[in-house]
Amino acid sequence: MSNRFDIQTTQLADLNVLVRKPLGDSRGYLERMFCVNELQDIFGARRIVQINHTLTQNKGTVRGMHFQYAPHAEMKFVSCLQGSVFDVVIDLRKGSPTFLQWHTELLSADNHKTLAIPEGFAHGFQTLTDNCEMLYLHTAAYAADSEAGLNPLDTKLSIPWPMPITEMSQRDAAHALITTGFEGVMP
Ligand SMILES: Cc1cn([C@H]2C[C@H](O)[C@@H](COP(=O)(O)OP(=O)(O)O[C@H]3O[C@@H](C)C(=O)[C@@H](O)[C@H]3O)O2)c(=O)[nH]c1=O
């Protein structure tokens, strides 16, 4: 039971959308970005060990689709603090009933949504406005050797990016395409 978040399930097993409930007054509002007590049902005994903040300057930029292999697999809580993004999450878990399916969600500074993405999912987004700021809470430290990505333009995924892609990192553009025998990752 949560007072500060409306916890919504999605069509992907174990992927939840949190709608934060700001407490407003004449000054503005206060909202919880995370709460270990109120999110106990989906967070369990994990720990937040790293918090990242990114700025993406130009509308149309794609970052993703990123994940870390076990034993550095991580749950992440992803929120947009400035601007708006078309956010995409793909279930890569071996044996999952929703394996290789994706979920898209508009995240914006105004809609107060946070994606609670469990271990074994890839994540990415396209910016819909200039100067988008994202906040990430991670349950595993960054491990460059365990980091991997899916190609955002892989036709096996057919992600419906809403606008022409204006920019991607060299690394993201070089992510391999999914091979026919790909059976998923261990969460
Ligand atoms: C993610 C990360 C990157 N880095 C470094 C690596 C690189 O030199 C620089 C920029 O990293 P990237 O290009 O991977 O940044 P970016 O493309 O923004 O990576 C992010 O993408 C989205 C989609 C996610 O889901 C995040 O978890 C994260 O993977 O920062 C860290 O030092 N610590 C970190 O935790």
The ligand as an ORCA input file, in Angstrom:
! r2SCAN-3c Opt
* xyz 0 1
  C      26.078      4.676    -17.016
  C      27.467      5.222    -16.621
  C      28.338      5.726    -17.566
  N      29.546      6.179    -17.184
  C      30.435      6.790    -18.195
  C      30.680      5.969    -19.444
  C      30.853      7.051    -20.503
  O      32.205      7.506    -20.491
  C      29.975      8.195    -20.025
  C      28.634      8.254    -20.764
  O      28.046      6.978    -20.647
  P      26.908      6.497    -21.657
  O      27.227      6.942    -23.028
  O      26.701      5.035    -21.433
  O      25.647      7.330    -21.124
  P      24.112      7.049    -21.423
  O      23.950      6.678    -22.840
  O      23.333      8.180    -20.917
  O      23.826      5.766    -20.515
  C      22.576      5.624    -19.907
  O      21.633      5.291    -20.921
  C      20.323      5.027    -20.440
  C      19.487      4.602    -21.628
  C      20.288      4.115    -19.280
  O      19.399      3.287    -19.124
  C      21.319      4.368    -18.238
  O      21.343      3.323    -17.274
  C      22.673      4.547    -18.853
  O      23.100      3.312    -19.426
  O      29.779      7.990    -18.622
  C      29.946      6.179    -15.865
  O      31.071      6.578    -15.514
  N      29.083      5.694    -14.919
  C      27.865      5.225    -15.240
  O      27.083      4.797    -14.332
*
